[in-house]
Amino acid sequence: MSDLRADGARLSPPVTPSPEPTRQKKPRPERKPARKPWRGGLFFGLLRLMFTLALLGTAGGAVGGWMIWKHYSEDLPDFEVLRDYQPAMMSRVYAGDSHLLAELATERRIFVPIDAIPAQVQQAFISAEDQNFWTHRGVDPMAVLRAVYTNLQQIGQGRRPVGASTITQQVAKNMLLTNETSIARKIREAILAMRIEEALPKQRILELYLNEIFLGARSYGVAAAAQAYFNKSLEDLTLAESAFLAILPKAPSNYDPFHNPDAAVARRNWVLDRMADDRAITPEQAAAAKAEPLRPSAFRRPDTIPDAGYFAEEVRRQMIAQFGEVRTTQGGLLVRTTLNPAMQAHADRALRNALISYDRRKGGWRGPVARIEAGAGLRTEWLPRLSAMERVPGMLPSWQLAVVLESENTEAKVMWLEMPAGRSNAAPLPHAGTIYLSDTTWARPRVNGRFGPTPRTMADALKPGDVVMVEPAPTAAGGTGRNATQARPDRVILRQIPQIRGALVALDPATGRVQALSGGWSFEESQFNRATQALRQPGSSFKPFVYMTAIEKGISPAETMLDAPFVVNLGHGNVWRPNNYSMNFNGMLPLYSALARSLNLITIRLADRVGLDAIAETAHRLGVVDNMMQVFPAALGAVETTPIRMAGGYAVFANGGRQVIPTLIDSVQDRDGQVIWRAPGRSCQGCDGSADQFPVLADERPQIAKPMDAYTMTMMLQMATMNGTGTRAAAGLGRVIAGKTGTTNDYLDAWYVGYTPDLVVSVWVGFDTPTPMGSDEAGGVLAAPIFRDFMAGVMAGRPAIPFRPPAGVIWNGWPASRPDAPRASGALGADEGQTSVNPLDSGVGGIY
């Protein structure tokens, strides 16, 4: 058979299946026994895991820390301000004689450079607050760990957490941050502390800390604290006293040596031990200091001028208005004022005596200030009961609160407590005195607005248990009748605070410097300053500005005008008929006589002639009122002004027509001694010490009135005092006085404004709430005597200076030499001018 296929391909030979080979079993390899797992692999695995987690945690912590740092670093305060930081320092105000008048401060601080702070004071605070201060970079990690460990141990014990703030952190908190208790604030504090450490030397940081830290007793900084607790300067502190100051930053009230002496001593000794541990002191020094008793001594503030509260407060207000409250109370300014302390004492005395006199005449007895109801046990119980009572605001320093123990026919026995002289820490001692019936005849009780009868026995006025105000009387013999036989050493005078008020301003017309200012009875009782803040009607004391307007328009003081009825038609059937105080008419009179007598009708006619607009301009130019209503009652004083502005207006007459702006401050210096403000109006050429030029004081104030016109007004006002309504103002002074009284309708206000060539004095008396003072209580009766008493005190021993006419003017002696010059008729105050009420207030209608 052919092996080719039909297509020519070779056929494959048939495959013969071979026989299946016999399978042979291979021998199985011998199994090795299983190995036990190695324990070290698990350990390294865990180690690798922990390392990985730690690495991730570190990386995460670093990222988180960076994010926290970035978040809290974005709006941090600028710590660079600490380079030139000036701490808040109190400002001091001095009188014209350089006596301390007041201290203006929100924080009592005395800044001391680090070089002047004793080393033991520095080290005491470092040992107590920050032992690693000189080595850390703002944050002390070891202190933080100790604080965390301690706080964890104290969980659940109710104890205060332990802090770890460094001195640098406390500087950051006290000076750049708030006292908020939060983690966020602590983080910001730490960041700032590290930045501060990079920017400032350690000495500067410690200086800031020791001068800024609050140490209790209203003291900031170590110097103020040394005064507050020991009445010493820093260099006089002992080691024990220095260590005591270092305990105060944590909790000043807890370690107050006056109230918690035991706690203060224990904490002080702890600081001494820390100082010994730090090798700042030896163990022997620490032991000696711990044995030293703690003897605190209350700080005795520098004596200030008494009874000058109104003046000082007005200075404070003006300072704040000009420099702002922060700079005034924290800028360390030195303010020199115009106050004359001797004049201020005379002003207070004259004003208070007059107010007491009126109160006894018109006020009556208003009863005791309190009562001690003790029955038969009054003699044993009065002392603790009286010692618990506080002084009545407005009591004068010489007055005492006393309790009446016995009240008999002609006398009452009283007891009071008084501090021993020169021993402020001693207990008050009891004193006894007697109130005599002859001194209490004024003590008539008021019932339903009417006076009761004069006391016939002491029981009519005082009863056992009454607490009253008394003042020890002079021991010299005095009085009349039965009471004039001998001196009474135990005699005391019954006192009460008057309800009527007053004000007095005295200034130098040549400069406007206010020499004295009394704004009421007592600044302690009422801070409202009636000399600068009370807007009251001046009454007839405003009339000189009407007459000044006439003189400036060429009207002679000798020109006559008719004193007769004057009627103003108000329309709608209403008329206004002003009248004179005396309710009579005098016919034709010269103007100088009309002003001296304070005649209303001639003043109204004169105002009608010169024009109310011209009078308003004069009053504004002389600084008396800003906007005078142009109505006829305004010419009679129905305007509102203050005593200090009235004094400034009259000063223009006294100084020859130059503008006078009353000033209480001469100059202001900053903390570096540079003058930053000086009262305007005068300059001194050659006052810089130039050897080739004599000092020349130039008056730069504007001339707002002609010298001749001002002098003419002075002559007219001199006649008003010599022969007119103001005769009481000059009685017994022995010198020429020019001035004018003023009284308003219903005796609501009483004024006298008078002057000599070198002093202008404005006096006002009235009630705070306008209330009639009583019939005939006019300016010549109430205010003029205050002026006289004040001038008698301040002018004693000073030569009388006449009013001098302007240069180039020869005066012929008028008005005193004129034969028709009016003379005093005898009844003082009978010619007092009285302003008419504004028709708008009386319901009659208005004049515009």
ZIGIHU-V681753 format. One record per backbone hydrogen bond with DSSP energy under -0.5 kcal/mol. NH is the residue of the N-H (numbers start at 1). CO is the residue of the C=O. Records with the same first field share a line. If there is no record, write none. Layout:
NH=CO + CO
This chain:
5=9
8=5
11=3
16=14
17=15
23=21
41=38
42=38 + 39
43=39
44=40
45=41
46=42
47=43
48=44
49=45
50=46
51=47
52=48
53=49
54=50
55=51
56=52
57=53
58=54
59=55
60=56
61=57
62=58
63=59
64=60
65=61
66=62
67=63
68=64
69=65
70=66
71=67
72=68
73=69
74=70 + 71
76=73
79=77
81=78
82=79
83=80
84=80
85=82
87=85
89=330
90=109
91=104
92=333
93=102
94=335
95=99
96=339
98=95
101=93
102=93
104=91
105=103
106=329
108=218
109=107
110=220
116=113
117=113 + 114
118=116
121=118
122=118
123=119
124=120
125=121
126=122
127=123
128=124
129=125
130=126
133=130
135=132
136=132
137=139
141=139
144=140
145=141
146=142
147=143
148=144
149=145
150=146
151=147
152=148
153=149
154=150
155=152
157=154
159=154
170=166
171=167
172=168
173=169
174=170
175=171
176=172
177=172 + 173
182=180
186=182
187=183
188=184
189=185
190=186
191=187
192=188
193=189
194=190
195=191
196=192
197=193
198=194
199=195
200=196
205=201
206=202
207=203
208=204
209=205
210=206
211=207
212=208 + 209
213=209
215=219
219=216
220=108
221=213
222=210
225=221
226=222
227=223
228=224
229=225
230=226
231=227
232=226
236=233
237=234
242=238
243=239
244=240
245=241
246=242
247=244
248=245
251=247
254=251
255=251
256=253
259=256
260=256
264=260
265=261
266=262
267=263
268=264
269=265
270=266
271=267
272=268
273=269
274=270
275=271
276=272
277=273
278=274
279=276
280=275
281=275
286=282
287=283
288=284
289=285
290=286
291=287
292=289
295=293
296=294
297=229
299=228
301=299
305=100
308=305
312=308
313=309
314=310
315=311
316=312
317=313
318=314
319=315
320=316
321=317
322=318
323=319
324=319 + 320
328=324
329=325
330=326
331=327
332=89
334=669
335=92 + 333
336=334 + 667
337=94 + 335
338=664
340=515
341=339
344=340
345=341
346=342
347=343
348=344
349=345
350=346
351=347
352=348
353=349
354=350
355=351
356=352
357=353
358=354
359=355
360=356
361=357
362=358
363=358 + 359
364=359
365=444
366=364
369=467
370=467
372=465
373=371
374=372
377=374
378=375
380=377
381=377
382=378
385=381
386=382
387=383
388=384
389=386
395=392
399=396
400=470
402=400 + 468
403=415
404=466
405=403 + 413
406=413
408=411
412=435
413=406
414=433
415=403
416=431
417=401
418=429
423=420
426=423
429=418
431=416
433=414
434=490
435=412
436=434
437=410
439=436
440=437
443=440
444=442
445=443
446=365
447=445 + 450
450=447
452=445
458=408 + 409
460=457
461=458
462=458
465=404
466=463
467=370
468=402 + 466
469=495
470=400
471=493
472=398
473=491
483=480
484=481
485=482
489=487
491=488
492=434
493=471
495=469
501=766
503=764
504=518
505=762
506=516
507=760
508=513
509=507
511=508
512=508
514=663
515=506 + 513
516=506
518=504
519=517
526=522
530=519 + 528
532=529
533=529
534=529
535=533
536=534 + 641
539=637
541=538
542=539
543=540
545=542
546=542 + 543
547=543
548=544
549=545
550=546
551=547
552=548
553=549
554=551
555=550
559=556
561=589
563=587
564=562
566=578
568=576
569=567
570=568 + 574
571=574
574=571
576=568
578=566 + 576
583=580
587=563
589=561
591=557 + 559
592=557
594=590
595=591
596=592
597=593
598=594
599=594
600=598
603=599
604=600
605=601
606=602
607=603
608=604
609=605
610=606
611=607
615=611
616=612
617=613
618=614
619=615
620=616
621=617
622=618
623=620
624=619
625=619
631=629
634=631
635=631 + 632
636=632 + 633
637=634
638=633
639=637
641=536
643=530
644=531
646=642
647=643
648=644
649=645
650=646
651=647
652=648 + 649
653=649 + 650
654=650
655=651
656=653
657=652
659=702
662=660
663=512
666=336
667=336
668=677
669=334
670=674
671=331
673=670
676=668 + 674
677=668
679=666
682=679
683=698
685=683 + 696
686=684
687=684
689=686
693=690
696=685
698=683 + 696
700=681 + 698
701=681
704=657 + 702
705=657
710=706
711=707
712=708
713=709
714=710
715=711
716=712
717=713
718=714
719=715
720=716
721=717
722=718
723=719
724=719 + 720
725=596
726=720
727=724
729=726
730=726 + 727
731=727
733=730
734=730
738=755
739=717
740=753
742=751
743=833
744=749
747=744
748=745
750=765
751=742
752=763
753=740
754=761
755=738
756=759
757=801
759=756
760=507
761=754
762=505
763=752
764=503
765=750
766=501
767=748
770=768
773=747
777=774
778=776
781=778
782=778
783=779
784=779
786=782
787=783
788=784
789=785
790=786
791=787
792=788
793=789
794=790
795=791
798=795
802=800
809=806
811=809
817=813
818=815
821=818
828=826
830=827
832=829
835=743
841=838
842=838
843=839
844=839
845=839
